[in-house]
């Protein structure tokens, strides 16, 4: 399965090469960090756990396992030194001790049923577990489910909004690399700036975008006038927070609908944990609190 290298013309590499080299890089960094804290150690003393989205099938998980083997994370000499784990399962275990402490303080029943909504950049993975207080054992009671409604889904909607502001002519002048940099730098920075009382969201406009606007005989100020609620301020785009919140709506609707269905099918859920990078969004937290505060504890 070839994968095209962005910005490198029509050159391509097998996907497994791309993934294995990426894992090899992080594997090297991890070993360096372990050595800083532990001194000398041997590979057979460590078990490497690679987490993947819960909605991935067996074929995708096997692909990642083979890529990890090629990266040197495990092999014939240490076949038990590597394991694939699901991201929400990792989150469920990470939250176990805190849940036990809080739940015991409330004098609640000996088994807690809780859902983990793992909100990442690409996917939303949802699982339901039972936590047995006496043994601290965690048991999965509903298979992992979810969809591709994560932060990247929101990024695409924001990108479409900015393209509408700039117009087709300017947007077509910008390359895929230009839009990728805008997403990673401007969009991510803008999303992280949003708090509960935000009324304006600012997006940095990179040089290549300014140049494309100028080459089309326009200015950022003129482009900003094309959409209500948008202004140009000191070389940046200023958007009313409602415009940005609308870019989250489709993703939040999908998440809410899926969790509602899960709560209907799986009875007894007493707690919903929202984790992952996307979980830092105040829009997501507000929606989850609004939709599920009456059917689960937080």
C-alpha positions in Angstrom: 0.0 0.0 0.0 2.0 3.1 -1.2 1.7 6.4 0.6 2.7 9.6 -1.1 5.2 11.8 0.7 3.7 15.3 1.0 5.6 18.0 -0.9 7.9 15.5 -2.7 6.3 15.4 -6.0 4.9 12.0 -7.1 7.4 10.0 -4.9 5.9 7.3 -2.8 6.9 4.8 -0.1 5.2 1.6 1.2 3.1 2.6 4.1 4.8 0.0 6.3 8.1 1.7 5.7 6.7 5.1 6.7 5.1 3.7 9.9 8.1 1.5 11.0 10.5 4.4 10.5 8.3 6.7 12.6 8.0 4.1 15.3 11.7 3.5 15.2 12.3 7.2 15.9 9.9 7.3 18.9 11.3 3.9 20.1 14.8 5.5 20.1 13.6 8.5 22.1 11.8 6.3 24.6 14.9 4.3 25.2 17.0 7.4 25.7 14.5 8.6 28.4 14.5 5.3 30.1 18.3 5.3 30.2 18.3 8.8 31.8 16.1 7.6 34.6 17.2 4.0 35.1 20.8 3.8 33.9 21.7 0.5 32.2 18.9 -1.9 31.3 18.1 -4.7 28.8 15.3 -5.0 26.2 13.9 -8.2 27.8 13.2 -6.1 31.0 10.7 -3.9 29.1 7.3 -4.6 27.6 6.4 -2.1 25.0 2.7 -1.2 24.6 1.5 0.5 21.4 -2.0 2.0 21.6 -4.3 2.2 18.6 -7.8 3.5 18.0 -10.5 1.1 19.3 -12.4 1.2 16.0 -9.5 -0.2 14.1 -10.0 -3.8 12.8 -7.7 -6.8 13.1 -6.0 -6.0 9.8 -5.0 -2.5 10.8 -3.8 -3.8 14.2 -1.7 -6.5 12.6 -0.2 -3.9 10.3 0.9 -1.8 13.2 2.3 -4.9 15.0 4.4 -5.8 11.9 5.6 -2.1 11.6 6.6 -2.2 15.3 8.6 -5.4 14.8 10.4 -3.8 11.8 11.2 -0.8 14.1 12.9 -3.1 16.5 10.4 -2.8 19.3 10.1 -6.6 19.6 11.2 -9.7 17.7 11.9 -13.5 17.8 14.3 -13.1 20.8 11.6 -11.3 22.9 8.2 -12.2 21.4 6.4 -11.3 24.6 8.0 -7.9 24.9 5.4 -6.1 22.8 1.6 -5.7 22.9 -1.1 -3.8 21.0 -3.6 -2.1 23.3 -6.7 -0.1 22.5 -6.5 3.6 23.4 -9.7 3.8 25.5 -8.6 0.6 27.4 -5.4 2.4 28.3 -7.5 5.4 29.5 -9.8 3.1 31.5 -6.8 1.6 33.4 -5.2 5.0 33.9 -8.3 6.4 35.5 -8.9 3.3 37.7 -7.2 4.4 40.9 -8.8 7.8 40.9 -12.2 6.3 40.3 -11.8 3.8 43.1 -10.8 6.6 45.5 -13.7 8.9 44.6 -16.3 6.1 44.5 -15.3 4.6 47.8 -15.6 8.0 49.5 -19.3 8.2 48.4 -20.0 4.7 49.9 -21.3 3.4 46.6 -21.9 -0.2 45.5 -18.9 -2.5 45.0 -19.0 -2.4 41.2 -18.8 0.8 39.2 -19.9 0.7 35.5 -18.3 3.6 33.6 -17.8 4.7 30.0 -14.6 6.1 28.5 -15.0 8.5 25.6 -11.5 8.8 24.2 -11.4 11.9 22.0 -8.3 12.1 19.8 -7.3 13.9 16.7 -8.7 11.4 14.3 -11.1 9.1 16.1 -13.6 9.0 19.0 -13.4 5.6 20.7 -15.9 4.7 23.3 -15.8 1.7 25.7 -17.7 0.6 28.8 -16.1 -1.2 31.8 -17.0 -2.5 35.2 -14.6 -1.7 38.0 -14.7 -4.1 40.9 -13.7 -2.2 44.0 -12.5 -5.2 46.1 -10.0 -6.5 43.6 -9.5 -3.4 41.4 -10.2 -5.6 38.4 -11.5 -3.9 35.2 -13.8 -5.9 32.9 -15.0 -4.8 29.5 -18.8 -5.0 29.2 -19.3 -3.5 25.8 -17.1 -3.7 22.8 -15.3 -0.6 21.6 -17.2 1.6 19.1 -17.0 5.1 17.8 -16.2 7.0 14.6 -13.9 9.4 12.8 -15.2 12.5 14.6 -12.1 13.8 16.3 -10.2 17.0 16.3 -9.1 16.6 12.6 -12.8 16.6 11.6 -13.2 20.0 13.2 -10.0 21.2 11.5 -11.4 20.4 8.1 -14.5 22.4 8.9 -12.5 25.4 10.0 -10.3 25.1 6.9 -13.5 25.2 4.7 -14.6 28.3 6.6 -11.3 30.0 6.0 -11.5 29.0 2.3 -14.9 30.7 2.1 -13.4 33.8 3.6 -10.5 33.9 1.2 -12.5 32.9 -1.9 -11.9 30.2 -4.4 -9.2 32.1 -6.4 -6.9 32.7 -3.4 -7.6 29.2 -1.9 -6.5 27.5 -5.1 -3.2 29.3 -5.0 -2.3 27.7 -1.7 -0.7 24.3 -1.9 -1.6 21.2 0.3 1.6 21.9 2.3 0.4 25.5 2.9 -2.9 24.3 4.2 -1.2 21.6 6.3 1.1 24.3 8.0 -2.0 26.5 8.5 -3.8 23.6 10.2 -0.9 22.6 12.5 0.1 26.2 13.4 -2.8 28.6 13.1 -5.8 26.4 13.6 -4.3 24.4 16.6 -3.1 27.6 18.2 -6.6 29.2 17.8 -8.4 26.1 19.2 -6.1 26.1 22.3 -6.8 29.8 23.0 -10.6 29.1 23.4 -11.9 29.3 27.0 -15.4 29.6 28.5 -15.6 33.4 28.1 -14.0 33.7 24.7 -15.9 36.0 22.3 -13.3 36.3 19.5 -11.0 33.7 18.1 -7.8 34.8 16.4 -6.1 32.9 13.5 -2.6 33.8 12.5 -2.3 34.3 8.7 1.0 32.9 7.4 3.1 34.8 4.8 2.1 32.5 2.0 -1.5 33.3 2.6 -0.8 37.0 2.6 1.1 36.6 -0.6 -1.7 34.7 -2.3 -4.2 37.3 -1.3 -1.9 40.1 -2.7 -1.3 38.2 -6.0 -5.0 38.1 -6.5 -5.2 41.9 -6.1 -7.0 41.9 -2.7 -6.2 42.4 0.9 -6.9 40.5 4.1 -9.3 43.3 5.1 -11.3 42.9 1.9 -11.4 39.1 2.3 -12.7 39.4 5.9 -15.7 41.4 4.7 -17.0 38.4 2.7 -18.3 36.6 5.8 -20.3 38.2 8.6 -18.6 38.0 12.0 -15.0 38.1 10.5 -12.6 41.0 10.8 -8.9 41.5 9.9 -6.8 42.8 12.9 -3.1 43.3 12.8 -2.5 40.8 10.0 -4.7 38.2 11.7 -8.3 36.9 11.2 -10.6 37.6 14.0 -13.7 35.3 14.0 -16.8 35.5 16.3 -16.6 32.5 18.6 -20.1 31.3 17.3 -18.6 30.8 13.8 -15.8 28.6 15.2 -18.3 26.8 17.5 -20.4 25.9 14.5 -17.3 24.1 13.0 -17.5 21.8 16.0 -21.2 21.1 15.7 -21.2 18.1 13.4 -18.5 16.3 15.4 -20.3 17.0 18.7 -23.6 15.9 17.3 -22.1 12.6 16.2 -20.4 12.0 19.6 -23.5 12.9 21.6 -25.8 10.7 19.4 -23.4 7.8 19.8 -23.1 8.1 23.6 -26.9 8.5 23.9 -27.3 5.2 22.0 -24.7 3.6 24.2 -26.4 4.7 27.5 -29.7 3.4 26.1 -28.3 0.0 25.2 -25.9 -0.5 28.2 -27.8 0.1 31.4 -26.2 1.1 34.7 -23.5 3.5 33.5 -22.8 5.7 36.5 -19.8 7.7 35.2 -18.6 9.1 31.9 -14.9 9.9 31.5 -13.9 12.2 28.6 -10.2 11.9 27.8 -7.8 12.6 25.0 -6.5 15.8 23.4 -9.8 16.8 21.9 -11.3 16.5 25.4 -9.6 19.8 26.3 -12.1 21.7 24.1 -14.6 23.7 26.2 -17.2 23.2 23.5 -17.0 19.4 23.9 -17.1 19.5 27.7 -20.1 21.9 27.7 -22.0 19.6 25.3 -21.3 16.5 27.3 -22.3 18.1 30.6 -25.4 19.5 29.0 -26.5 16.2 27.4 -25.5 13.7 30.1 -25.4 15.3 33.5 -28.7 13.7 34.4 -27.8 10.1 33.4 -24.3 9.8 34.8 -21.9 11.2 37.4 -18.9 13.3 36.5 
